[in-house]
Amino acid sequence: MAFTPYTPPSRAGRREWTALVVLMLPCLLVSMDVSVLYFAVPFLSAELAPSGAEQLWILDVYSFVLAGLLITMGALGDRIGRRRLLLSGAVLFGIASVLAAYAQSAGMLIAARMVLGIGGATLMPSTLALVRNLFHDAKQRGRAIAIWSGAMMGGIAVGPVLGGLLLEHFWWGSVFLINTPAMVLLLVAGPLLLPEFRNPAEGRFDLAGALLSLAAMLPIVYGVKELARNGFSALPVLALAAGLMAAAAFVYRQRTARHPMLDLELLRHRGYSVSVLMNLLSMFALVGSAVFITQYLQTVRGASPLEAALWNMVPTLAVGGMAPAAAALAQRMDRAFVIAGGFLAAAGGFLWVSSTEVDTPLWTVLLGASIYGAGMVMVMSLGTELALGVAPPERAGSASALLESGSELGGALGLALLGTLGNTVYRGEIDGAVSGGLPAGAAETVRETLAGAAAVAGELPARAGEMLLSAARTAFLHGLHAALVGAACVMVLGALLAALLKGVRIQAVTGEREPGQGCTETPDAPAVSDAAAAPVTRS
């Protein structure tokens, strides 16, 4: 296919904003697919009869593959074209969704989920990179990325609700089939609305770097998740060690390769490197706390899974306008102060919810969750905008992929570390309640989770069961308190980190700088449009 230079407009018009709506489709669906399957597990278990290991792989293989391939796919999009990669990913995602919906065995469903992860890895960095390329005015790009961030957060919250509603009326495969019409719409509208963008100066694809990035991310994410789920054991520790060694080899490869996948010079720019860390910390706190809030709603307050999912949507809806508000505020004052304020608001929200007791009114819990949700939306939208604003347009794919890889890793670490903290407190307190009078197997079940304690309590005489359940709920709440205080401390650390951004502004990256030379940083330069950025290409 022949390519001719394309110069984007200095200010986005109707076509660009309509294209943003189209780009929100894959953004919503990829984030939904992380959580939409949770309600379907009992139904597909009855149909496919997976083993315990197979059930874990059904749930986890999608996020493993997605995290492992983000950097590779972002770099690939820079070379072959972001629209081409996006549309190829849409085809793959749509086909894999049909295969998953009609899977006849657990192995077939695992394979389909793996292909879904590959498709998701092509879609995510492509959407964010295309937003970077479509919106070259700093103010407009801030609003566009705020909308993109809202779609991401919304997809994660909507996934369980939509899954629950579908499963009330249809078979378990329907949670996958909802992807297909959206992918068809993307394939129709994408070529009409999305110009092609790629880096015309890219060299050969770094296959060795791609393999090393996969060898780093997969075992790291696997090791962290396994430690969070099952505690300390040799296999996940070895996986972590292997992943870290592969990560070191990947960095060395990127420093020495003639055509590296990542421009490591970009990490020397405060605006980019600090933004990656801020997104990691935000997802650390968000994912690490979400598991406790969900358990609180279901096991302490007695909500059904669908009811819990609906209540979890309340904070998401409440903070829907915070990303655009933060973008507007960052135009009037140094974004470092706005981001620090977002972190401190999140810390305050976590501390608010950490005082929750069994009889605390639900509205106060939801209010606290809305406060920390608002703070994190501010941080993540402004951090994403800054990271992409300082990244060269020709490297937008790999820059987006590294940013999202940091978010994936942050979520896994939050689940592991905050989950371990909360569970340690729970087990320490519940030990006194099960010191005697229970069989060894039942006592171990009580120590594992609050849901296990509730199941055991249901088998005991009424008085004994009530006492055990009350003790387990109290122990769980103390574990929740510890995890949320830990999340608040991380948010305070994030506020201190935001101080490093003082004076850093988004600036133009001109075509005179060759790809790979990195970004320069001029803190006192005004934010300007980068419509004259390095040439991209259009089909």
N, C-alpha and C positions, 0 to 999 in steps of 0.2 A: 504494500500500500504506500502511495506517495504521500509525503507530508510537506506542508508549507508552513512557514513561521506564522504564529498567531500572537497578536498583541492584545491582551485583555483590556477591557474598558477601565478607565481610572475609577469610575463609580459603577457599581452593579445596578442593573436595570431589572425590568420585569422578568426577563429570561433567566437571569442568575438567581433571583429569589424563587422562581418556580422550580428551577433545578435543585435548589436546596430542599424543597418539599420532596422531590423525588429521592434525593440522597438520604432523607430521613427514613425511608422504607427499609433498606438493609440495616440501618443503624438500630431501628426498633427491633427488627426480627432477630438479629444476632444477639443482642442483649437479652431478649425474651427467651431465646433458646437455652440460655444458661439456667433458667429457673422454671421454665414451663413444664418440665418433665416430672417435677417432684410429686404432684398430685397423681400422676398416671402410674407411678410405680406399683401400687397394689393391683391395679387392673392388668397391666402387662405381665406382672408376676403370675397372676392366675392364668393368663393365656399362654405365656411362653415358658413358664416354670424355670427361670434362670437360677443358677446356683448363687450362693452369697457373693463369690468373687465376680461372677458375671454381672450381677446387679450393680456392684460398685463400678465396674467398667462401663456399664450403660450410662451411669450418672456422670462419670469423671472423664471419659475418653474425649468428649467434646472439648472441654476446657483445656485438657492436656495438649491436644493437637493445635487448638487455637493459639494458646500461649507459645507453643514451640515454633510456630510458623510465621508469627506476626512480622518479625524482622526480615525474614526471607522474602515474604510477599510484598512488604513495603518497598524493599530494594528492587524487586522484580518490576513493580509498577513504575518506578522511576525510569526503568530501561525500556520496557515494551509499551508503556502508555497506561495511565491510570484508569481511563475509561475502558480500555480493552480488558484490563485485569478485572475491573468491577463487573463488567458484563459476563466475562467468563466465569467469575465466581457466582454470579446469579444463576447461570445455567447449572453449575455444579450443585449449588445450594438447593435449587428447586428439585433436581433429580434425586438428590440424597434424601430430601424430605419425603418424597413419594416412596422411596425404598424403605425408609424408616417406618412410615405409616402402615405399610403392608408387610413388614418383616414377619417371617414365619418361624423364626428361631431367635434365641438370645444372641447367638453368634452373628446372624444377619443384622440384627439391630445394632450391635456394637460396631460392625463394619460401616453401617450407614451413618451412625453418629460420628465415626472417625472422618468420613467424607464430608459430613456437615461441618466439622471443625476445620477441614482444609478450605471449604468454601467460605466459612466465616472469616478465616485469616486473610483471604483475598479481599473480602468486602470491607472490613473495618479500616485498615490504613488507607484504602482507596477513597472511602467517603470523606475522611478527614482531610486527606491531601487535596481532593478536589475542591473542598470548601476553601482551603488555603489559596488555590489557584483561581477560583471564581471571584473571590472578594479581595480586592487589592487596596481598597480604602480602609484605613485602620478602624474607623468607627463602625463601618458596615461589617467588617470582618468580626469585630467584637460581638455584634448582635447575632451574626450568623453562627458563630461558635457557641454562643449562649443557647441558641435554639438547638444546636446539635447536642450539647451537653444535656439539655432537658430531655431530648429524645432518648438518650442513653439511660438516664436515671428512670425515665418513665417506663422504658421497656423492661427493666429489671423488676419494677414494682408491678407492672401490668401482667407479666408472664404468669405468675401463680394464679391470679384472679381469672384470667382468660382460660387457663388450663382447667381450673375448677369448674367454670361455667360450661365449657365444652364437654367435660366428662360427665356432667349431669344429664346430657342429652345424646351424646354420641359415644362411639367406641374410642379406645385409648389412642388409636392412630390419628384421630382428628387433631391432636395437639401439634402434629407435624404438618398436616395438610394445609393449615392456614398459611404456611410459608409460600406455597406454590403460586396462588394468584398474585401476591405481592411481587414475586420474582418475575412473573410474566409482565406485569405492569412496568417494572423497572427495565425489562428488555425492550419494551415498546417505547417508553418515554425517554430512556437514557440516550439513545443515539440522536434523538431530536433536540434534546435540551443540553446535553453535556458535551462541550468541546473536548477533544483529546489533548492531554497534556503528558509530556515526557521530557526527560533530559536529553537533548540531542548530543551532548558531549560525553555520555556514559560509554565506558568501554565494555569489555567482556564481563559476563556475569560471574561473580565470585562463588563458584560451586563449593569450594572448600570452606569458605566462610559460612555459607548456608548450612552445610552439614555441622559445622562447629556450633552455630547458634542453636540448631535443633538439639545437639548433644548437650548443650548447656541448659536450655530452658526446660526441656522435658524432665530430666531427673531432678532438677531443683524444685519444680512445682510438684512433682510426684512425692519427693521426700518431705516437703513441708506439709502437704495434705495428709500423708500417712502418719506423720508425727502428731498432727492435730487430731486425727481420728483414733489412733491406737496407742499413742504414747511412744516412749523411747523404745526402739528396737534396732537391730543391726542393719537391716536392709535399707530403710529410708535414710539412715545416717550415711551409709555407703553411697546411696544415690546422690545425696547432697554433696558429698565430697567429690564424686565424679563430675557432677554438674559444675561445681566451682572450678575444677581443673579445666574443664572444657571451656568455661567462660574466660579463664585466663588465656587459654590458647586462642580463643576467638579474638580477644582484644589485641594480642600480639599479631595475629593474622591481619587485622584491620590496619594496624600501624605499618605493616611491611608490604602489604599487597599493592600491586600496581593499580588495580581498579577495585578498591574496597567497597563493601556493601554500605558501610556507615562512614560518614565524615566525622571522625573522632575530634577534629578541631571544633566542631559544634559544641561538644561537651565542655570546652573551655569558656564558652560564653555563659556568664552567670544567668542570663535570662532563660536559657534552655536547660542547663543542668539543674538549677534550683527548681524549675518547673517540674521536671521529671521526679525529683525527690518529693515535692509537695503533693503531686498526684499519688505517689506511692504511699505517703503518710495518710492521705485522705481515704484511700481505699482500704488501707490497714485498719483504720478506725471504723469505717462504715461496715465492712464485711465482718470484722471481728465482733462488732456489737450486734449486728443484725440477727445472728443465730440465737443470742440470748433474748432479744426482744420477741422473736417469733415463739420461742419456747415459753416465755412468760405469758404471752397471750393465750397459748393453747393449753399449757399444763397448770398454770396458776389461776388464770381467769376462766378456763374451761371453754374457750372458743374453738369451734371446728376449724379445720385447715382453711376452708374458704372464707369463713368469718375473719380469721387471723389475717389472711391475705388482703381482705377488704380494709380492715383497720390499718394495715401497714401502708395502704395507699393514701391514707389521710395526710400524713406529713408530706408525701410527694406532691399531692395536689396543692397543699398549703404553700409550698415553697416554689411553685412553678414559675413565678415571676421574678425570683431572686437573681437568676443568671443575667437577664437583660438589665435589671436594676444595678447589679454590680458592674456590668460593662459601662453603663451610663455614668456611674459614680467614678469609675477609673479614668474617664475622660476629664474629670474636674479636679482630681487630686492624684497624688502619686499612688500607683496601684499597689505598692508595697504596703501602704497603710490600709488599703481596702482588703488585701489578702490577709494581713495580720488580724484585722478586725473579724474576718470570716473564721479564721482559726480560733480566735478567742470566743466568738459566739458559739462555735461548735463545742469548745471546751465547757462553756457554761451550760449548754444543753445536755451534755453527757453527765455533768455533775448534778444537774436538776433530776434527771431520770435515775441517777444512782441512789437517790433517797427513796425510791419506790418500795413500798411494803405491800403485803397481801391485800390490805383494804384501801390502798390508794385509789382515788377516783381515776377512771381510765382517761378522762379528758386531760388530766395533768401530765400523764405519761405521754400522750400524743402531742401535747404542747411542747414538752421538752424535746421529743423526737423531731418536731418541726423546727425547733431552734437549731439543733445540731445539723439537721438536714439542710437548712438554709445556709448555715455557715460553710458547709462542705461544698454546696453547689457554687457559692461565690468563689471559693478557692479553686475548684477544679475548672470552672469555666474561664476564669482569668488566667490561671496557669496554662491551660491549653492554648488560649489566645496568644499569650506571650511566647510560648515555645514555638508555635507555628509562625508568629510574626517575625521572630529573629532568625528562623530557619530559611535558607535559600529556597526559592520556589522550585528550583530544579531538584532539590533533595527533599521535597515535602513528603513523599511516600515513606522513605526510611526514617525521617524525623518523626512522623506520626506513629510509625510502627514501634519505635523505641519508647515513645511516650506511653503508648497503650501497653507495651510489655511491662513497663514499670508499674502500671495500674494493676495488671494481672498478678504480678509478683507481690504487690502490696496487699491485695486481697487474700492471697494464700498465706502470707505471713501473719496477717491479722487474725485469720481463722485459727492458725496454729498457736500463736503466742497468747492472744487474749483468750482464746478457747481453753488453752492449757491453764492459764491463770484462774479463770472462773471455775474450771473443773477441779483444780487442786483445792480451792477454798471449799467447794461443795463437798468433796470427799473427806476433807479434814473434819468438817463439822458433822457430817452424817455418820461418821464412824461411831460416835458416842451413842447414837440412836439405834445402831444395829449390833452393839457389842455382845448382845446375847438374845436368846429367844427366837432366832431365825436360823433355818438351815443355811449351810455355807453357800449354796448356789443362790438362794434368794437374797442373802446378805450382799453378795457380789453384784447382783442385779440392781439392788437399791443403790449401791455405791457408784454404779456406772452413770445413770441419768435420773432426772426427776421423773421422766415417763416410766422408767423401769420401777422406780419406787411406787408410783401410782398403781402400776399393775400388781405389784406384790401386796400393796395395802388392800387392794380389792379382794384378795384371797384370804385376808385375816378376819377375825371377829371384828365387829363394828368398832368397838372402843379402841382396840389395838391398831386397827387400820387407820382410824382418824388420827391417832397420835403419831403414827409413822409418817402419814402424808403431811401432817402439819410440820413435823420436824424437817422433812425433805424439802418442803416449800420454803421454809425459813433458810435452810442451808443453800438452796438454789439462789434465793434472793441475795444472800451475802456474796455468793459467787458472781452474780450479776453486778452487784455494787463494785466488787474488785475489778471486774473487766471494764466497766464504764469509767471508773476512776483512772485505770490504765489508759483508756482511750483519750480521756481528758488530758492526761500528761503528754501524750503524743501530740495532741493538738496545740498545747503550749509550746512544745518543741518546734512545731510547724510555724507558729507565730514568730519565734526567734529566727527561724530560717528565712522567713519572709523579709526580715530586715536587710538581708543581703541584696534584695532587689531594689533598695532605695536608689532612685535616680536612673534606673535602667528603663529605657523606653524602646518601643518598637520602632525600627528604622528601615529604610529602604535597603534592599540588597541589589546592587546594580549589576548589569550585564558585564561590566568590565572585570569583575572578579571571576576567575576561572573556577569551575566546580572543584570542590575538594580543598580550596584554600581556607575555608572556614569563614566565620563571621567576625567582624570587628565590633567593638563595643564602645559607643560614645554616649555616656550617661546623660550629657546635657543636650543631645540632639533632639529636636522636636519630632513627634510622631508624624510620619508623612505617608502618603500613598506610595506603593511600590509598583505602579503600573508599568514603569520602565524597567522592571526586573529582568533577569536573565531570560533570554527567549525560550519559550516553550513551543510545542508544536501542535498543530491541529490537523485532523484528517480532512 
